[in-house]
Every structure is written in C-alpha cells, then in structure tokens.
Amino acid sequence: MEPYEHGMLDVGDGNQVYWETVGNPDGKPAVFLHGGPGGPAKGARRSLDAEKFRIVIFHQRGCGQSTPHASDPAADMSVNTTEHLLADMEKLREHLGIEKWLLYGGSWGTTLAVAYAQRHPERVSELILIAVTMSSQREVDWLYKGVSRFFPEAWARFSAHAGDAPDVVRAYADLMESPDPAVREQAALEWCRWEDTVLSLENFGKPDVFADRASDEVLALVRIIAHYYANHGFVDDLLGNVGKLAGIPAALIHGRRDLSCPADTAYALAQGWPDAELTLVDDSGHKGSPAFAEAIKSAVRRFSP
C-alpha cells in the first residue's frame, strides 16, 4: 500500500515532519499516531480499511524520516514536547485541508490522541485507542520502578547502569545527552533490554533479540522516550480532564496482561467518558493477540463510513 501523497512539512524550530497519505483519497479522514514516543509507525498503512479511509501517517518530531533526527546529539530536544506535537498535528490537518479526523493511536499514541482531543474536540470525529496509557507520573513510576517487583534481577542491572539514581528515568535522559557516543549507545541498549524484559512474559508477539549495537532508530527512540518521561510526558492530568471528551465516540482496546501499561488506566478513562467503550482482552498483553486484533477490527468497522 504505497502512499499517493507524501512530503515534508516545515513545522518551525528547524524541524521538518514527514507525512504521507494512503488508502482512499475520498475516504473518511483518519490520522495514525505512533507509539514511543519516537517509535516507528509500524503497521500504520494496515491500521484501517484502505478502501474506506483516507489514512494520514506522520513521523513525530525527531524520529523516522522527520528531521533533525534525535540520534544526532545536535538535535534540540527543547523543541520536542507534547505541545509541539499537538501544534504539528494542527498544521498538518490544515495543510491537508481536513476539517475533522478520526484519531487512531497505540500506546504513547493514545496519550497524544487524548491530549489532542481535549485541546481540539471540534476536530475529532472518533478515537480508537489501543494499549491505553495517559503517561501520568503514576504510570511512569510503575513502568520504570514498580514493575521491577516481577523482574528484580533485570531491575538491578537497569538501575545500576543509571548509578542507582533516585530518578532512573532522568538519569537515563541525562546519559542520552552525553557527548560520548559510547555512553549514549550503551544507555540505549540497557533501556531497551529493560523494556523488552517487562514484555517478556507475553504469549504473543515476536521475542526480542538483544543487539550489541544500537541503530540510529534505537538511539532516537530512547532519547525521545527518556526526554518525555523525565518530564511527566509533557501532559497535564488527562484523566482529570476527561470531561472535555464528552460527545466524542471512542473504542478503547486493552490487554489485561499488559504489564507495561496496567489496565486500570484504560478502565478509569472509560469510567469518566460515557461515549467510550472499553474492551479488555484477557489473553493479551501490550503486544496483542489474535483476539486483540479482532477487537481492533471490530472498532474500525464500527467507525467505518
């Protein structure tokens, strides 16, 4: 499924954001919000029904084909925040002449989707949120400390590399700003090892193979994630502001076995949002399962034109 349109959008601050559109040019507009932050837009082109949707895909600042790339230590991370991403989305929407679009996000993409919908509810037709997280301090503390109760030996290695700092996420963010490429590379590998370990008990999804060298994509990913989560995701209390979403239909799909993003956040979001329907998939973790994939397809059919 090749894009019928693509380009680089100048969003200011020296940043160029890569975007593309696939599917039906006359279809219902939808934007794919990838995870990470700084993760690849993996599976984006197959996320929705290409015959019915005009699917907009963009690479968030600092990653993918957007420039400057966060793997370059000269890239200015001070202009890479949630506020910047929300402004980029609005600029892209206007550039493409879209009045309203469906937001389709996974993991970090659910945080960005909810933040955007609370800021611009009149621009959102529906939301499909997969593996829900609101990137709150409570959730960050769980992922980078609380869940260590399941993986004490892996935690010992992960935290030791950060010098057993009280704020391990901030310590890794600092390591990723080191002028020494070897320091950045080792920190990136240790970070990925920890995140992969947290997901290692899941029954579905491909097992991760630990590399001995960090690619530019991995360096950018870890630098961006650590930067965001050291700053509380650059978001306010999204759950506390859930009332701003009233009237916007949504489908929330979450794996009950997701150790990285426990299901209580998805549940709390749905409880405060009468227009949201939550599906908890018993056999799924963060990586999904066949039943999880079917729940996503059901949500796409529900919101198809």
N, C-alpha and C positions, 0 to 999 in steps of 0.2 A: 504494500500500500504506500505508494510514493506520494509525497506532498504535491499538490497542484499550485501552491503558493508558498514561498518562504522568503525570509530576509533577515536583516539585522536592524533592530530598532534602536536609535540613539535615545537613551533614557536619561542622559545627563551624567554629571560626575565622572566623565570619561568612560562610561560603561555603554556597551553595545549588547543588547539582548537578542539572542537568536530565537526566531519563531517560525512555525510552519503550520499550514492547514491541510488536513486530509479529509477524506470522506466526500459527502455530498455538498457541493458549493451552495446549494439552495436548501440544505437541511437545517435542522434546529441547531443553533449555536451552542457549543459546549467547550469549556476550557479544561484541559488536563493539568493538574497541579501535582508535580512530582514530589517525592519524599526527600529525606535527608535531614535537614536542608542541605542542598548541594549534591543530592543523589541523582542518578541518571533517570531520564524519562523512559524507563524500561516498560515496555508493553503499552506505551501511550497510544500508538496507532491502532491497537486492537482493543482499546478500552471500551469503546462504544460501537453501536451499529453504524458502520460506514455508509450504509445506504440511506440512513435517516438523519444522521447528524453531520454538521459542519464542525469538525473537531479541531480546536486550536491547541497547539502544543508550544510551550516556550521553555527555554532553559533559564532558570533563575540566575540572578547575578553571580558571577564568579565560577560557574560550572558549565559542563557540556561544551557547546560551541559559543557560548557567550564570552565576551572579553571585557576587561582583562581576566585571565584565568587565575583562580585563587591558589593554584600551585606555584604561581610566581610570587615570591615574597614581596615584590614591589607593589602588588595589587593592594589597594587601600581598603581595608575591611571596615573602616568607619562609615563608609557609604554603602554598606551591605547590611541592612536591617529589615525587619518586617515592614516598617513604614515605607522603605524604598521599594520593596516588592509589591506592596499594595498600589503605590503610585505607578509602578511599571505596568501592572495589570490594567489599570485605568487607561494609561497611554496606549497600550496595545489594543484594548477594546475600541477606543476611539479611532485608532489607526485603521482598524478592520471594519469600521462602520457598523459595529454590533450594538444594538440597544440593550439587549438582555441575553444572558447566557446561563446555561447550567454549569455548576461547579462540580467537577469530579476530582476528588483528592484522596490520596492514600498516605497514612502515617503523618509525617510533617505536613503533607499537603492538606490534611484535614484541619490543622491549625490555621494555615494560611487561608483556606476556604471560609472558615467561620469568622476569622478576623475581617476578611473582605466583605462577607455578607452582613456583618454587623455595621461596617462602615458604609456600604453601598447597597442596602436591601432592595432598592428600586431597580438595581441592575441584575438581580439574581432571579432566575425562574425556578430552579430547584437545586438541591445539593445531593450528591451521592458521596458519602464519606466512608472510607474503608480503613480499618485498623486505626480507630479514633484515638487521637491524643490532642490535648489542648496546650501542651508544652508548659504546664504550670511548674512552679518550683517543686511542688509535691511530687509530680511525675518525674522530673529530672532527678530529684533526690532518690527516688526509687530505682531508676534505671542505672544510676551511677553510684549506688551505695546499698540501698535497701535490699535489692535482689541478690546481693552478694551472700546472703544467708544460704542460698542454694548452691553457690559456687565459691566457697571460701578460698580454695587454693588459687583459682583464677583471679579472684579479687586481690589476693596478696601480691600477685605478680603485677596486676594492673595499677594498683595504688602505689606499690614500691617504685614503679617507674616514674611516678609523679612525686617521689620523695616523701610519700605518706602525708602529703599536704592535706589540711582540713577540707579544702575545696578542691577536689581532684579535677573537676571539670575546668576550673580556672587555671589550674596548674598545667593541664594539657593544652589549653588555649595559649598559654604563655610559651610552652615548648614549640607549638606550631608557628610561633612568630620568631623563632631563633634564627639568627643569620647563618647558622651552621646547617647545611642540607642534611648531614647525617643525623643530627638531632631531630629535625623535622620528620625524616623518614622513619626513624625508629619509633617515635611517638605515634605516628600514623599507624604503623603496624601493630603496636600494642593496643591502641584504641580499637582497631578492627577486630583483633583477637578477642577482646572483651565483649564487644557487641555480638560477635558470632557465637561466643560461648553462651550468652544469655538466650539465644535462639536454638541452642544445640539439642534441646530435648524434644523439639517438634518432630512429628512423624512425617510431615510432608515438606517439600522444598528440597532443593539440592544441597548436599553438605558443602560447607565451605572448606577450601583448601588454603592453608596459610602460606602466603608467599614470603620470600626472603627479600623482596624489593617492592617498594611502594610505587605504583604508577602515578602519573600526574593526576589522574582522576581520583585516586585514593587520597593523595595529598590535599587536593582541593576539598574533597568531601569532608575529611576530618578537620581541616582548618575551619571550614564554614560551620560544621556542627558544633565544634567546641566554642567557637566565637558566639554563636547564637545561644547555646545553652548556658554558657558562663554569664550571659546577660538575660536570663529568665525568658529566653525566646523572643525578646523584644515585644512582648504582648502584655496587655492588661489582663484582668480577670475575665477571661472569655466565658467561663461558666456563669459567673456573676452577672454577665450582660446578656444572657441567653434570651431574655425577653425581647431584645431587639430583632430576633429572628421570627417573631410571631407572624404567621401568614405565609411563610415560605415552606413549601413541602420538602421533606428530606427523607432519604433512606440511609440508615446507619448500619453497616455490616462489620461485626467484630468477632474475633476468635476468642472463645472462652479460655483457651490455654495460652493466650498471649502473655508471656512473662515480661516482655519489654514494655508493653502498654496495657496494664491491667484493665479489665472490663468495667470497673466501677466508674471510670470517666465517661465512657460511652453511655452507661446507664444513667448517670447524673444529667448528662446533656439531654438525653431523650425525655427524662422526667420533667425537665423545665421547658420543654419545647413540644407542645401538643401536636404540632404539624410534622414531627419527626417520628419515623417508625424504625425501631431498633430490632435487628436480627442478630442474636447471639448464636454462633455456630460452635457446637460442643466439641467437635473433633479438631478444630482449627487453632493454630497459633498465629503469629504475626505473618508467617509466610503463606498462609492459606491452606486450602484443602479442596477436593472436588466439590464438597457441599458448600464451601465458602464461595467458590467460583460460580456455582449455580445461584447462590443468593445475590451475587453481584449482577448476574444476567437478568434475574427477576426484577431488580431495581431499574436496570436500563430499560427493560421492556415497559415497566410501569410509567416511565417518564418519556418514552418514545412518542414522537408526533403521530 
